């Protein structure tokens, strides 16, 4: 990050200097902002955050001893470094990121959606990075702590930022948008992720549209024109009376099924686990693209990336070159050849839609035996039973040879698959049990899908197969 001063930090967060006998020199330079005391270096700002499993306030003394130039705390603390107390250190972190972002006049693309937002973010970044120096969200840093972390990695040489935004509840995207103030926003689709918190797909739609809350006539919203909800925006840009932001921006659509979209794909050809190709049409011209990421649904991600690059006036050929060389975030739809098996690693997160997509990819594998190891999809609330059971139909439809499940809700997938006549179905209560069984049951020359919500810890399944 570029240097801030303590005066800059005070301007951003307000706060009250604690009585610690230390003199706060406003001209002191801050060279890093960290929330982990183990990452404190000389002249760093340490923000003490109370998390679910740990409390950063316990490490204030350690941060001071490590050379922190400033500490931000929710508690009155006396330390060997200047301390500023605030009401909420998480909000202070966001305030600093917002202040820092406003120091830079660089186009920013923000990405959200129920499914595919991380892959879409990776593709957009690749399309842009083929033309200019850019920065993007790393790993899964897309929440109230991850977005400030990403913003604070912006350097002078960066010409564009690509920032992913996730959410579980209403108001969270609005908060992230208030920090980032995106110039261009991309919404991939409206699915069922976090439906327990948001009540319905209509609620999810409304929450995703918060990404436009700080838009005006100079902003662009890029949406999937084939999506049931997003596809209506061009005809009716204000689906909610309290969503004025969508009326104040340019709306660009992309799609495969709707020929009226601004950016479309045709001649789509899947190549199993080796990728997919298609022709992209925009502004009356065609461009061929081969994406070496499996799954026909990745055509949509490529279209979103092309559309975003188009809004940034990047040459189509340059954008295509970048898309074709996309490097995915680890744990998102990776193909690993391990012990003679082809393993589809997609266990960072899950929703009913993403499981369906993953099963369709498994179905494309050349291997004769296709094995699906599926776990619970979390945060489904009262929708969990029916949503999991419906995936049993998808398992059978995609020709899965063997189904292994872990978790109470995933057992409903297994039960439904058995009802439909599938014979090799094995259901376990825990991930450890499923991992032990999979280790014994899976053989060389099998194709294996490993898919569940992150909380199921399905990396254990992959480790078990790797150790086989």
Residue pairs with C-beta under 8 A, 6 or more apart in sequence:
1 31
1 32
1 33
1 100
1 152
1 153
1 154
1 155
2 100
2 103
2 154
2 155
2 156
3 29
3 30
3 31
4 29
4 30
4 33
4 45
4 96
4 99
4 100
5 26
5 27
5 28
5 29
5 30
6 24
6 25
6 26
6 27
6 28
6 30
6 69
6 70
6 82
7 26
7 27
8 30
8 99
9 30
9 45
9 70
9 72
9 84
9 96
10 26
10 84
11 99
12 92
12 95
12 96
12 98
12 99
12 100
13 72
13 84
13 86
13 92
13 95
13 96
14 86
15 72
15 84
15 85
15 86
15 92
16 84
16 85
16 86
17 24
17 82
17 83
17 84
17 85
18 73
18 76
18 77
18 78
18 83
18 84
18 85
19 76
19 78
20 77
20 78
20 79
20 82
20 83
21 78
22 79
22 80
22 81
22 82
22 83
23 82
24 70
24 82
24 84
28 43
28 69
28 70
29 43
29 69
30 43
30 44
30 45
30 69
30 70
31 41
31 42
31 43
31 44
31 69
32 39
32 41
32 43
32 44
32 45
33 44
33 45
33 47
33 93
33 96
33 152
34 40
34 44
34 45
34 46
34 47
35 46
35 47
35 48
35 49
35 56
35 93
35 145
36 56
37 46
37 56
37 59
37 60
37 62
37 63
37 66
40 46
40 62
40 63
40 66
40 67
40 68
41 66
41 67
42 66
42 67
42 69
43 67
43 69
44 63
44 66
44 67
44 68
44 69
45 68
45 69
45 70
45 71
45 72
45 96
46 56
46 59
46 60
46 63
46 68
46 70
46 71
46 72
47 56
47 71
47 72
47 89
47 92
47 93
47 96
48 55
48 56
48 57
48 59
48 60
48 63
48 71
48 72
48 73
48 74
48 75
48 89
49 56
49 89
49 90
49 93
49 145
50 56
50 57
50 74
50 89
56 89
57 73
57 74
57 75
57 77
60 71
60 73
60 77
60 79
60 83
61 79
61 80
63 71
63 79
63 81
64 71
64 79
64 80
64 81
65 80
68 81
69 81
69 82
70 81
70 82
70 83
70 84
71 77
71 79
71 81
71 82
71 83
71 84
72 83
72 84
72 85
72 86
72 89
72 92
73 83
73 84
73 85
73 86
73 89
74 85
74 86
74 87
74 88
74 89
75 85
76 85
77 83
77 85
86 92
90 144
90 145
93 145
93 148
94 144
94 147
94 148
94 175
94 178
94 179
96 148
96 152
97 147
97 148
97 149
97 151
97 152
97 179
98 151
98 178
98 179
100 151
100 152
100 154
101 108
101 151
101 154
101 179
101 180
101 181
102 181
104 154
104 156
104 158
106 154
106 158
106 159
106 160
106 161
107 159
107 160
107 161
107 183
107 184
107 312
108 160
108 161
108 162
108 163
108 180
108 181
108 182
108 183
108 184
109 124
109 128
109 160
109 161
109 162
109 163
109 182
109 183
109 184
109 185
109 186
109 308
109 312
110 162
110 163
110 164
110 165
110 176
110 177
110 180
110 182
110 184
110 185
110 186
110 211
111 117
111 120
111 121
111 124
111 162
111 163
111 164
111 165
111 185
111 186
111 188
111 304
112 164
112 165
112 166
112 167
112 173
112 185
112 186
112 187
112 188
112 208
112 211
113 120
113 186
113 187
113 188
113 189
113 190
113 191
113 208
113 224
114 188
114 189
114 190
114 191
114 192
114 193
114 204
114 208
114 351
114 353
115 188
115 189
115 191
115 193
115 351
115 353
115 354
115 357
116 188
116 189
116 297
116 300
116 301
116 354
117 142
117 164
117 165
117 166
117 188
118 140
118 142
118 164
118 328
118 329
118 332
118 348
119 293
119 298
119 301
119 326
119 328
119 329
119 332
119 333
120 186
120 188
120 300
120 301
120 304
120 305
121 136
121 137
121 162
121 163
121 164
121 329
122 136
122 326
122 327
122 328
122 329
122 332
123 291
123 301
123 302
123 304
123 305
123 323
123 326
124 136
124 162
124 186
124 304
124 305
124 308
124 309
125 134
125 136
125 162
126 305
126 322
126 323
126 325
126 326
126 327
127 305
127 306
127 308
127 309
127 314
127 318
127 319
127 320
127 322
127 323
128 134
128 160
128 162
128 308
128 309
128 312
128 314
128 319
128 322
129 322
130 314
130 318
130 319
130 321
130 322
130 325
131 309
131 312
131 314
131 315
131 318
131 319
131 322
132 159
132 160
132 314
133 157
133 158
133 159
133 160
134 158
134 159
134 160
134 161
134 162
135 150
135 153
135 154
135 155
135 158
135 160
135 161
135 162
136 150
136 161
136 162
136 163
136 164
137 146
137 147
137 150
137 162
137 163
137 164
138 150
138 329
139 146
139 329
139 330
140 146
140 166
140 329
140 348
140 349
141 147
141 149
141 150
141 164
142 163
142 164
142 165
142 166
143 166
143 167
143 172
143 176
144 172
144 175
144 176
147 163
147 165
147 176
147 179
147 180
148 179
150 161
150 163
151 161
151 163
151 179
151 180
154 161
160 312
161 180
163 180
163 182
165 173
165 176
165 177
165 180
165 211
166 172
167 173
167 176
167 194
167 207
167 208
167 210
168 194
168 197
168 379
169 194
169 197
169 198
169 207
170 198
170 203
170 206
170 207
170 210
171 210
172 207
172 210
173 207
173 208
173 210
173 211
173 213
174 210
174 213
177 185
177 210
177 211
177 212
177 213
177 214
178 213
178 214
181 214
182 211
182 214
182 219
183 218
183 219
183 220
184 219
184 220
184 221
184 222
184 308
184 311
184 312
185 211
185 212
185 215
185 219
185 220
185 221
185 222
186 221
186 222
186 223
186 304
186 307
186 308
187 208
187 209
187 211
187 221
187 222
187 223
187 224
187 230
188 224
188 300
188 301
188 304
189 224
189 227
189 230
189 300
189 353
190 201
190 204
190 205
190 208
190 227
190 228
190 229
190 230
191 201
191 204
191 351
191 352
191 353
191 354
192 201
192 204
192 351
192 352
192 353
192 380
192 383
192 387
193 204
193 351
193 353
193 379
194 204
194 379
195 201
195 203
195 204
195 379
195 380
195 381
195 383
196 379
196 380
196 381
196 382
196 383
196 384
197 379
197 381
198 204
198 207
201 228
201 229
202 229
205 229
205 230
205 239
206 239
206 240
206 243
209 239
209 240
209 243
209 245
209 246
211 221
212 219
212 221
212 243
212 245
212 246
212 248
212 249
213 245
214 245
215 221
215 245
215 246
215 248
215 249
216 248
216 249
217 248
217 249
219 248
219 249
219 250
220 249
220 250
220 251
220 252
220 311
221 233
221 246
221 249
221 250
221 251
221 252
222 251
222 252
222 253
222 254
222 304
222 307
222 308
222 311
223 230
223 231
223 233
223 251
223 252
223 253
223 254
224 230
224 231
224 253
224 254
224 255
224 300
224 304
225 231
225 234
225 253
225 254
225 255
225 258
225 260
225 261
225 262
226 255
226 256
226 257
226 258
226 261
226 300
229 239
230 253
231 253
231 255
231 258
232 239
233 239
233 246
233 251
233 253
234 251
234 253
237 246
237 247
237 251
238 244
238 246
238 247
239 246
252 262
252 263
252 307
252 310
252 311
253 260
253 261
253 262
253 263
254 261
254 262
254 263
254 264
254 300
254 303
254 304
254 306
254 307
255 261
255 263
255 264
255 265
255 300
255 303
256 264
256 265
256 266
256 268
256 299
256 300
256 303
258 264
262 282
262 307
263 280
263 281
263 282
263 303
263 306
263 307
263 310
264 280
264 281
264 282
264 303
265 278
265 279
265 280
265 281
265 299
265 302
265 303
266 278
266 279
266 281
267 277
267 278
267 279
268 276
268 277
268 278
268 296
268 299
269 276
269 277
269 278
270 276
270 294
270 295
270 296
270 364
271 277
271 294
272 294
272 364
272 365
272 366
273 294
273 335
273 342
273 344
273 361
273 364
273 365
273 366
273 447
274 292
274 294
275 290
275 291
275 292
275 293
275 294
276 290
276 291
276 293
276 294
276 295
276 296
276 298
276 299
277 288
277 289
277 290
277 291
278 288
278 289
278 299
278 302
279 286
279 287
279 288
279 289
280 286
280 287
280 288
280 289
280 302
280 303
280 306
280 316
280 320
281 287
282 306
282 307
282 310
282 316
283 310
285 316
287 306
287 316
287 317
287 320
288 320
289 302
289 306
289 320
289 323
289 324
290 324
291 298
291 299
291 302
291 323
291 324
291 326
292 324
293 326
293 328
293 333
294 333
294 335
294 344
294 361
294 364
295 333
295 357
295 358
295 360
295 361
295 364
296 360
297 357
297 360
302 323
305 319
305 322
305 323
305 326
306 316
306 319
306 320
306 323
309 316
309 318
309 319
309 322
310 316
310 319
328 334
329 348
331 345
331 346
331 347
331 348
331 459
332 346
332 348
333 344
333 345
333 346
333 358
333 361
334 344
334 345
334 346
335 342
335 343
335 344
335 345
336 342
336 343
336 345
336 462
337 343
338 462
338 465
338 466
339 444
339 465
339 466
339 468
340 443
340 444
340 445
341 442
341 443
341 444
341 445
341 446
341 447
341 448
341 465
342 365
342 367
342 446
342 447
342 448
343 447
343 448
343 450
343 462
343 465
344 358
344 361
344 362
344 365
344 447
344 448
344 449
344 450
344 451
345 450
345 462
346 354
346 358
346 449
346 450
346 451
347 375
347 450
347 451
347 452
347 454
347 456
347 458
347 459
347 461
347 462
348 454
349 453
349 454
350 375
350 377
350 378
350 451
350 452
350 453
351 377
352 377
352 387
352 388
352 390
352 391
354 451
355 374
355 377
355 391
355 394
355 451
356 391
356 394
358 449
358 451
359 372
359 391
359 394
359 395
359 398
359 400
359 449
360 398
361 449
362 370
362 372
362 398
362 400
362 447
362 449
363 370
363 398
363 399
363 400
365 447
366 447
367 445
367 446
367 447
368 401
368 445
369 401
369 402
369 443
369 445
369 446
369 447
370 398
370 399
370 400
370 401
370 402
370 446
370 447
370 449
371 400
371 401
371 402
371 403
371 404
371 438
371 441
371 442
371 446
371 447
371 448
371 449
372 395
372 400
372 402
372 403
372 404
372 448
372 449
372 451
373 404
373 405
373 406
373 434
373 438
373 448
373 449
373 450
373 451
373 458
373 461
374 391
374 395
374 403
374 404
374 405
374 406
374 410
374 413
374 449
374 451
374 452
375 405
375 406
375 407
375 410
375 431
375 434
375 451
375 452
375 453
375 456
375 458
376 388
376 406
376 407
376 408
376 409
376 410
376 452
376 453
376 455
376 456
377 384
377 387
377 388
377 409
377 410
377 452
377 453
378 453
378 455
378 456
379 453
380 387
380 388
380 409
384 409
385 409
385 412
388 409
388 410
388 412
388 413
389 412
389 413
389 415
389 416
390 416
391 413
391 416
392 412
392 413
392 414
392 415
392 416
392 417
392 418
392 419
392 420
393 416
393 420
395 403
395 413
395 417
395 422
396 417
396 420
396 421
396 422
400 417
400 422
401 424
402 424
402 425
402 426
402 441
403 413
403 414
403 417
403 422
403 424
403 425
403 426
404 426
404 427
404 428
404 434
404 437
404 438
404 441
405 411
405 413
405 414
405 425
405 426
405 427
405 428
405 434
406 428
406 429
406 430
406 431
406 433
406 434
406 452
406 456
406 458
407 429
407 430
407 431
407 452
407 456
408 429
410 427
410 452
411 427
414 425
414 426
414 427
415 427
417 425
418 425
426 434
426 437
426 441
428 434
428 437
431 452
431 456
431 457
431 458
431 460
431 461
432 460
434 461
435 460
435 461
435 463
435 464
436 464
438 448
438 461
438 464
438 465
439 464
439 465
439 467
439 468
442 448
442 465
442 468
448 465
450 458
450 461
450 462
451 458
452 458
